[in-house]
Amino acid sequence: MRVSVGMSSTVEGVLREHLLRPDGQEDICLATYSVSTGVERISRLITTAELPADGERAVHGNATITGAYVLRVASLAAQRGEGVAILHSHPGGRGWQGMSGPDADAEASYAILVQRMTGLPLVGLTLAGDATWSARVWPDTQHPEWAESVRVVGTKLKVSWNDRLRPAPQPTAEQTRTVSVWGDRLQADVARLRVLVVGAGSVGLDVAQRLAASGVVHVGVMDFDIVKPLNRDRMIGATRRDAELELSKVEVAARLIRSAATAAHPVVATHDMSACSPTGLATALDYDVIFSCVDRPWPRAVLNGVAYADLIPVIDGGINIDTFDDGTMRGASWRTQTATPGRPCFDCSRQIQMSKVTLDMQGLLEDEHYLRQAGLEAPRSQNVAALSASVSASQLAHFVSLVASPAGKGVPQPLRYILALHVLEHLPYTSCEGCHFERRPGEGDSRIPFTRNTGPWIDALGGRGPRERTLRE
């Protein structure tokens, strides 16, 4: 299993303020973490900084902590069903840090105690003077298992990479214009992100190709539907032959992604499954950024939970087209937003309604008789290629804001574009007090359960079960 460590930007701010001292000395502290379990990756998510009380640590050039401090935090972690992380600083360090002999001995000395008290291994983190994190997990006292990355998640996404486990891909000649926009260093960081596109329809297909063209090495696409004739007026690149053969949308997406890719060795992962299934959710947890290109409340709710519980930013987009009874167009609007700590979730911003999520989970949004009795409308399905490109463009702009932060700004508040008036609205939503999605970022596998083993994808997959494939060049 690959190993990653994550934390919200709020928690990281508390830790950084404590560890990077004004006097330039090293410092140390403890924190608690939860676990987020994917198919190929386990993330250890820092939930709470437990700073030392008076007498629990000493700073003397180096820094040391007392056994009583470790026992106190380990007891708190055990009560929460969490693990313990030990963090220290290298103020003069730059980039991903290794471990000195004394550092390794100090962490190893607490590993057995922490594991016995919490049932989870000790996690060690080092903060360099340039704010680069490095991390490792101690399954025993002899050899730590190094993480491939440490991600700090908020309105901006900052990832510290372990170059040994995730080496920076060399830019290709095809990426010259892209690199000229943000430089070699950011290109190396962006190219290493694993990005998942959920929903391979008109919007998702465009997003996935443009990510590959921008040099993102690993692009995954998830959908359980097939190409049909009625899709072709929006799925640019899908052919009549694809519809005749009833190819899966992810298979068509993979062909187009490979064609657009500019990385020297692109990786295209296809996940012929639903994000609402346990396997689909676990697969999504292997990624660093997720694009939500779905048109149903249930999968949006699943991905909304992932954004906060598992600290994986989710960039969502959707379109609403109104028509008169005679079929002529009344108007259209599209919304985009990023679910991430520091921004309101889809529920707080009214992008989803939990009552409709429940109906969707029960299959009632497909039941015309129930909808008539309840006085509800079926989910709208109108779309047109000329407008779906606007949704994908706005989502990709969110992605650039998230990873590149132009002018130091991160992702915006939810946006809505009104076509008739040609007005872009910054929607004034804020997080609701006590929001159950945002209440404790990084809770990982304790997230609200929205997945089911049964759903419409079972029939769509013909009983063959979920399929996935990874293609490398």
C-alpha positions as CSV (number, residue, x, y, z in Angstrom):
1,M,0.0,0.0,0.0
2,R,1.1,3.5,-0.8
3,V,1.3,5.8,2.3
4,S,0.3,9.5,2.4
5,V,-0.2,12.0,5.2
6,G,-2.7,14.8,5.1
7,M,-3.9,17.7,7.2
8,S,-6.1,20.7,6.9
9,S,-4.5,24.1,6.4
10,T,-6.0,25.2,9.8
11,V,-4.2,22.3,11.6
12,E,-1.0,22.9,9.6
13,G,-1.1,26.6,10.6
14,V,-1.2,25.7,14.3
15,L,1.7,23.2,13.9
16,R,3.8,25.5,11.8
17,E,3.5,28.3,14.3
18,H,4.6,26.1,17.1
19,L,7.5,24.3,15.3
20,L,9.1,27.1,13.4
21,R,10.3,29.3,16.3
22,P,11.4,32.9,16.0
23,D,14.7,32.0,17.8
24,G,15.6,29.4,15.1
25,Q,15.7,26.5,17.5
26,E,14.2,23.1,16.8
27,D,10.9,22.3,18.5
28,I,8.6,19.3,18.9
29,C,5.0,18.4,19.6
30,L,2.4,15.6,19.3
31,A,-0.9,15.3,17.4
32,T,-3.6,12.8,16.8
33,Y,-4.5,11.3,13.4
34,S,-7.3,9.2,11.8
35,V,-7.0,6.7,9.0
36,S,-8.4,6.9,5.5
37,T,-8.2,3.6,3.6
38,G,-8.3,3.4,-0.1
39,V,-7.6,0.5,-2.4
40,E,-4.0,1.3,-3.0
41,R,-3.3,4.1,-0.5
42,I,-3.6,4.6,3.2
43,S,-3.7,8.2,4.3
44,R,-2.9,9.2,7.9
45,L,-4.9,12.4,8.5
46,I,-3.8,14.8,11.3
47,T,-6.9,15.8,13.1
48,T,-5.8,17.7,16.2
49,A,-2.6,19.4,17.3
50,E,-2.0,18.5,21.0
51,L,0.7,21.0,22.0
52,P,2.8,20.4,25.0
53,A,1.8,21.8,28.4
54,D,4.3,23.4,30.8
55,G,7.0,20.9,31.7
56,E,6.2,18.4,28.9
57,R,9.0,19.4,26.6
58,A,12.4,21.1,26.7
59,V,14.0,23.2,24.0
60,H,17.8,23.2,24.2
61,G,19.1,23.6,20.6
62,N,17.4,20.2,20.0
63,A,14.0,19.5,21.6
64,T,12.8,16.6,23.8
65,I,9.5,15.6,25.3
66,T,8.5,13.7,28.4
67,G,7.0,10.3,28.7
68,A,4.1,11.8,30.5
69,Y,3.3,13.9,27.5
70,V,3.3,10.9,25.2
71,L,1.0,8.9,27.7
72,R,-1.4,11.9,27.9
73,V,-1.8,12.2,24.1
74,A,-1.9,8.5,23.5
75,S,-4.7,8.2,26.0
76,L,-6.6,10.9,24.2
77,A,-6.0,9.3,20.9
78,A,-7.2,5.9,22.2
79,Q,-10.4,7.4,23.4
80,R,-11.1,8.9,20.0
81,G,-10.1,5.7,18.1
82,E,-7.2,7.5,16.6
83,G,-3.4,7.3,16.4
84,V,-0.5,9.5,17.6
85,A,1.9,11.6,15.5
86,I,5.2,13.0,16.7
87,L,6.3,16.2,14.9
88,H,9.6,18.1,15.0
89,S,11.3,20.9,13.0
90,H,14.5,21.3,11.1
91,P,14.6,25.1,10.8
92,G,17.7,25.1,8.6
93,G,16.3,22.3,6.3
94,R,15.0,22.7,2.8
95,G,12.8,20.2,1.0
96,W,11.9,16.6,2.0
97,Q,13.9,15.7,5.1
98,G,15.6,12.4,6.1
99,M,16.2,11.4,9.6
100,S,19.3,11.7,11.8
101,G,20.2,8.8,14.1
102,P,19.0,10.7,17.3
103,D,15.7,11.6,15.5
104,A,15.1,8.0,14.5
105,D,16.0,6.7,18.0
106,A,13.6,9.2,19.6
107,E,10.7,8.2,17.4
108,A,11.4,4.5,17.6
109,S,11.5,4.7,21.4
110,Y,7.9,5.7,21.5
111,A,6.6,3.5,18.7
112,I,5.7,0.4,20.7
113,L,4.1,2.3,23.6
114,V,1.9,4.3,21.2
115,Q,0.9,1.2,19.2
116,R,0.0,-0.7,22.3
117,M,-2.2,2.1,23.6
118,T,-3.9,3.1,20.4
119,G,-3.7,0.0,18.2
120,L,-2.2,2.2,15.4
121,P,1.4,2.8,14.5
122,L,3.3,6.0,15.4
123,V,3.5,8.5,12.6
124,G,6.5,10.8,12.4
125,L,6.7,14.2,10.6
126,T,9.4,16.7,10.0
127,L,8.9,20.3,9.1
128,A,11.7,22.0,7.2
129,G,12.4,25.7,7.4
130,D,10.9,26.3,4.0
131,A,7.6,24.7,5.2
132,T,8.1,21.4,3.4
133,W,6.8,18.4,5.3
134,S,8.1,14.9,5.3
135,A,6.5,11.8,7.0
136,R,7.0,8.2,7.9
137,V,5.0,5.5,9.7
138,W,6.5,3.1,12.3
139,P,5.0,-0.3,11.9
140,D,7.9,-1.6,14.1
141,T,10.9,-0.1,15.9
142,Q,13.4,-1.0,13.2
143,H,12.5,0.5,9.9
144,P,10.0,3.3,9.3
145,E,7.9,3.2,6.1
146,W,8.2,6.5,4.3
147,A,5.2,8.3,2.9
148,E,5.1,9.3,-0.7
149,S,3.6,12.7,0.1
150,V,2.2,15.1,2.7
151,R,-0.7,17.2,1.6
152,V,-2.0,20.4,3.2
153,V,-5.6,21.0,2.2
154,G,-7.6,24.2,2.3
155,T,-8.5,26.8,-0.2
156,K,-5.1,26.0,-1.6
157,L,-3.5,22.6,-2.1
158,K,0.1,22.3,-1.1
159,V,1.8,18.9,-1.5
160,S,5.3,18.0,-0.3
161,W,6.6,15.1,-2.4
162,N,9.0,12.3,-1.5
163,D,11.2,12.5,-4.7
164,R,12.5,9.0,-4.1
165,L,9.0,7.4,-4.1
166,R,7.3,9.9,-6.5
167,P,10.1,11.4,-8.7
168,A,9.3,14.5,-10.6
169,P,8.5,13.7,-14.2
170,Q,10.7,15.6,-16.7
171,P,8.7,18.1,-18.8
172,T,8.4,17.3,-22.4
173,A,8.8,19.5,-25.4
174,E,5.0,19.4,-25.8
175,Q,4.6,21.1,-22.4
176,T,6.8,24.1,-23.2
177,R,3.9,26.6,-23.2
178,T,2.3,25.1,-20.1
179,V,5.6,25.3,-18.1
180,S,6.1,28.9,-19.2
181,V,2.9,29.8,-17.3
182,W,4.0,28.6,-13.9
183,G,7.6,27.3,-14.1
184,D,9.3,23.9,-13.7
185,R,8.8,23.5,-10.0
186,L,5.0,23.9,-10.1
187,Q,4.8,21.8,-13.2
188,A,6.6,19.0,-11.3
189,D,4.2,19.3,-8.4
190,V,1.1,19.4,-10.6
191,A,2.2,16.5,-12.9
192,R,2.6,14.2,-9.9
193,L,-1.0,14.7,-8.7
194,R,-3.3,11.7,-9.2
195,V,-6.5,13.3,-10.4
196,L,-9.8,11.5,-10.7
197,V,-12.7,12.6,-12.9
198,V,-16.0,11.1,-11.7
199,G,-18.6,11.2,-14.5
200,A,-17.4,10.7,-18.1
201,G,-20.1,12.7,-19.8
202,S,-19.8,15.9,-21.7
203,V,-18.1,17.8,-18.9
204,G,-16.0,15.1,-17.5
205,L,-14.7,14.0,-20.8
206,D,-13.4,17.5,-21.6
207,V,-11.9,18.0,-18.1
208,A,-10.0,14.7,-18.3
209,Q,-8.5,15.4,-21.7
210,R,-7.3,18.9,-20.7
211,L,-5.7,17.6,-17.5
212,A,-3.8,15.1,-19.6
213,A,-2.8,17.8,-22.1
214,S,-1.5,19.9,-19.2
215,G,0.9,17.2,-18.2
216,V,-0.8,15.4,-15.3
217,V,0.7,12.0,-15.5
218,H,-2.0,9.9,-13.7
219,V,-5.6,10.7,-14.8
220,G,-8.4,8.4,-13.6
221,V,-12.0,8.4,-14.8
222,M,-14.9,6.7,-13.1
223,D,-18.4,6.0,-14.6
224,F,-20.6,2.9,-14.9
225,D,-22.6,4.0,-18.0
226,I,-22.2,3.3,-21.7
227,V,-22.1,5.5,-24.7
228,K,-25.6,5.9,-26.3
229,P,-26.7,7.7,-29.4
230,L,-28.4,10.4,-27.3
231,N,-25.0,11.2,-25.7
232,R,-23.1,12.0,-28.8
233,D,-24.3,15.6,-29.2
234,R,-22.3,16.3,-26.1
235,M,-19.6,13.7,-25.8
236,I,-17.0,15.3,-28.1
237,G,-14.8,12.6,-29.4
238,A,-17.2,9.7,-29.0
239,T,-18.1,8.1,-32.3
240,R,-21.2,6.5,-33.8
241,R,-19.3,3.3,-33.7
242,D,-18.8,3.7,-29.9
243,A,-22.5,4.0,-29.5
244,E,-23.3,1.1,-31.8
245,L,-20.9,-1.1,-29.8
246,E,-22.3,0.3,-26.5
247,L,-18.7,0.9,-25.2
248,S,-18.3,2.0,-21.6
249,K,-17.8,5.7,-21.2
250,V,-14.6,5.1,-19.4
251,E,-13.2,3.1,-22.3
252,V,-13.9,5.9,-24.7
253,A,-12.5,8.4,-22.2
254,A,-9.3,6.4,-21.9
255,R,-8.8,6.5,-25.6
256,L,-9.2,10.3,-25.8
257,I,-7.1,10.9,-22.7
258,R,-4.2,8.9,-24.1
259,S,-4.5,10.9,-27.4
260,A,-4.4,14.2,-25.5
261,A,-1.6,13.3,-23.0
262,T,1.7,15.2,-23.2
263,A,3.5,13.4,-20.3
264,A,6.3,11.1,-21.4
265,H,4.7,8.1,-19.7
266,P,1.0,8.9,-19.1
267,V,-1.0,6.6,-16.8
268,V,-4.8,6.3,-17.6
269,A,-6.9,4.5,-15.0
270,T,-10.4,3.5,-15.9
271,H,-12.9,2.6,-13.1
272,D,-16.1,1.1,-14.5
273,M,-18.1,1.6,-11.3
274,S,-20.1,4.1,-9.3
275,A,-18.7,6.4,-6.6
276,C,-21.8,5.4,-4.5
277,S,-20.5,1.8,-4.2
278,P,-18.0,0.8,-1.5
279,T,-15.4,-0.1,-4.1
280,G,-15.9,3.2,-5.9
281,L,-15.5,5.2,-2.7
282,A,-12.3,3.3,-1.8
283,T,-10.9,3.8,-5.3
284,A,-11.6,7.6,-5.0
285,L,-9.5,7.7,-1.8
286,D,-6.4,6.8,-3.8
287,Y,-6.5,10.2,-5.5
288,D,-5.2,13.7,-4.6
289,V,-7.9,15.8,-6.4
290,I,-11.3,14.8,-7.6
291,F,-13.5,16.4,-10.3
292,S,-17.2,15.9,-9.6
293,C,-18.9,15.8,-13.1
294,V,-22.1,14.0,-11.9
295,D,-25.7,15.1,-12.3
296,R,-27.2,13.3,-9.3
297,P,-27.5,14.3,-5.6
298,W,-26.3,10.9,-4.3
299,P,-22.8,10.8,-5.8
300,R,-22.4,14.5,-5.0
301,A,-23.1,13.7,-1.4
302,V,-20.5,10.9,-1.4
303,L,-17.9,13.1,-2.9
304,N,-18.8,16.0,-0.6
305,G,-18.1,13.7,2.4
306,V,-14.7,12.7,0.9
307,A,-13.7,16.3,0.5
308,Y,-13.8,16.9,4.3
309,A,-13.5,13.5,5.9
310,D,-10.6,12.4,3.7
311,L,-9.1,15.8,2.8
312,I,-9.3,15.3,-0.9
313,P,-10.5,18.5,-2.6
314,V,-13.6,18.0,-4.9
315,I,-14.2,20.4,-7.7
316,D,-17.8,20.2,-8.7
317,G,-19.7,21.6,-11.7
318,G,-23.3,21.4,-12.9
319,I,-25.6,23.0,-15.4
320,N,-29.3,23.8,-15.3
321,I,-31.2,24.6,-18.5
322,D,-34.8,25.8,-18.4
323,T,-37.2,25.2,-21.3
324,F,-40.8,26.3,-22.0
325,D,-43.5,23.8,-22.5
326,D,-43.1,24.1,-26.2
327,G,-39.5,23.1,-25.9
328,T,-37.9,26.4,-26.6
329,M,-35.2,27.7,-24.3
330,R,-36.0,29.9,-21.4
331,G,-32.5,30.3,-19.8
332,A,-29.6,28.5,-18.4
333,S,-27.1,28.7,-15.5
334,W,-24.2,26.7,-14.4
335,R,-22.5,26.4,-11.0
336,T,-19.0,25.5,-10.0
337,Q,-17.4,25.2,-6.6
338,T,-14.7,23.4,-4.7
339,A,-15.5,21.5,-1.6
340,T,-12.5,21.8,0.7
341,P,-11.8,23.0,4.3
342,G,-12.3,26.7,4.3
343,R,-15.1,26.7,1.8
344,P,-18.8,25.7,2.4
345,C,-19.8,22.1,1.6
346,F,-22.4,21.2,-1.1
347,D,-25.1,20.9,1.6
348,C,-24.4,24.3,3.1
349,S,-24.2,26.0,-0.3
350,R,-27.5,24.2,-1.4
351,Q,-25.8,22.4,-4.3
352,I,-27.4,19.3,-2.8
353,Q,-30.5,18.8,-0.6
354,M,-30.1,16.0,1.8
355,S,-33.8,15.1,1.4
356,K,-33.2,14.5,-2.3
357,V,-30.0,12.5,-1.5
358,T,-32.2,10.2,0.5
359,L,-34.7,9.8,-2.3
360,D,-31.9,9.2,-4.8
361,M,-30.4,6.4,-2.5
362,Q,-33.9,4.8,-2.4
363,G,-34.3,5.0,-6.2
364,L,-37.4,7.2,-5.9
365,L,-36.0,10.0,-8.1
366,E,-36.5,7.5,-11.0
367,D,-40.1,6.6,-9.9
368,E,-42.5,8.8,-11.9
369,H,-45.5,7.7,-9.9
370,Y,-43.8,8.7,-6.6
371,L,-42.6,12.0,-8.0
372,R,-46.1,12.9,-9.1
373,Q,-47.6,12.0,-5.8
374,A,-45.0,13.9,-3.9
375,G,-45.3,16.9,-6.2
376,L,-41.6,16.7,-7.2
377,E,-39.8,17.1,-10.5
378,A,-37.4,14.5,-11.9
379,P,-33.8,15.6,-12.1
380,R,-33.2,17.7,-15.2
381,S,-31.2,16.1,-17.9
382,Q,-31.1,18.8,-20.6
383,N,-27.6,19.8,-21.8
384,V,-25.9,21.0,-24.9
385,A,-22.3,20.8,-26.0
386,A,-22.0,24.5,-26.6
387,L,-22.7,25.2,-22.9
388,S,-21.1,22.1,-21.2
389,A,-17.7,23.5,-22.3
390,S,-18.4,26.5,-20.0
391,V,-18.8,24.2,-17.0
392,S,-15.6,22.3,-17.7
393,A,-13.7,25.6,-18.2
394,S,-14.9,26.9,-14.9
395,Q,-14.0,23.7,-13.1
396,L,-10.5,23.8,-14.6
397,A,-10.1,27.4,-13.5
398,H,-10.9,26.2,-10.0
399,F,-8.2,23.5,-10.4
400,V,-5.6,26.2,-11.4
401,S,-6.6,28.3,-8.4
402,L,-6.3,25.4,-6.1
403,V,-2.8,24.2,-7.2
404,A,-1.2,27.4,-8.6
405,S,-2.9,30.1,-6.4
406,P,-2.5,33.0,-8.9
407,A,-1.9,36.3,-7.0
408,G,-1.8,34.2,-3.8
409,K,-5.5,33.5,-4.0
410,G,-7.0,30.0,-3.7
411,V,-10.3,28.6,-4.8
412,P,-13.3,31.1,-4.7
413,Q,-16.6,30.9,-3.1
414,P,-19.3,29.0,-5.2
415,L,-19.8,30.6,-8.5
416,R,-22.9,30.8,-10.7
417,Y,-23.1,32.1,-14.3
418,I,-26.5,33.3,-15.5
419,L,-26.6,33.0,-19.3
420,A,-29.5,35.4,-20.1
421,L,-27.9,38.2,-18.2
422,H,-24.3,37.2,-18.8
423,V,-23.6,37.7,-15.1
424,L,-21.1,35.8,-12.9
425,E,-22.3,35.6,-9.3
426,H,-20.2,34.9,-6.3
427,L,-22.7,33.1,-4.2
428,P,-22.6,34.3,-0.5
429,Y,-23.0,30.9,1.1
430,T,-21.1,30.2,4.4
431,S,-20.8,27.0,6.3
432,C,-23.7,26.2,8.5
433,E,-23.2,26.1,12.2
434,G,-22.7,22.4,13.2
435,C,-22.4,21.2,9.6
436,H,-22.0,17.4,9.9
437,F,-19.7,17.3,6.9
438,E,-17.3,20.1,8.1
439,R,-17.5,19.5,11.8
440,R,-14.1,17.7,12.0
441,P,-12.0,17.6,8.8
442,G,-9.9,14.5,8.5
443,E,-12.1,12.0,10.3
444,G,-11.3,9.5,7.5
445,D,-12.9,6.1,7.8
446,S,-15.3,7.4,10.5
447,R,-17.0,9.5,7.7
448,I,-20.8,9.5,7.3
449,P,-21.7,6.3,5.4
450,F,-23.4,7.1,2.1
451,T,-22.3,4.1,0.0
452,R,-24.4,1.0,-0.7
453,N,-23.6,-2.4,-2.1
454,T,-26.7,-2.2,-4.4
455,G,-27.8,0.5,-6.8
456,P,-28.5,1.2,-10.4
457,W,-24.9,0.5,-11.4
458,I,-25.5,-3.2,-10.7
459,D,-28.0,-3.5,-13.6
460,A,-25.9,-1.1,-15.8
461,L,-22.8,-3.4,-15.4
462,G,-24.9,-6.4,-16.3
463,G,-24.0,-8.2,-13.1
464,R,-20.3,-8.4,-14.0
465,G,-19.3,-6.2,-11.1
466,P,-17.0,-3.2,-11.1
467,R,-14.0,-3.2,-13.4
468,E,-10.9,-1.1,-13.4
469,R,-7.9,-1.0,-15.6
470,T,-4.7,1.1,-15.6
471,L,-2.9,1.8,-18.8
472,R,0.7,3.0,-18.8
473,E,2.8,4.1,-21.7
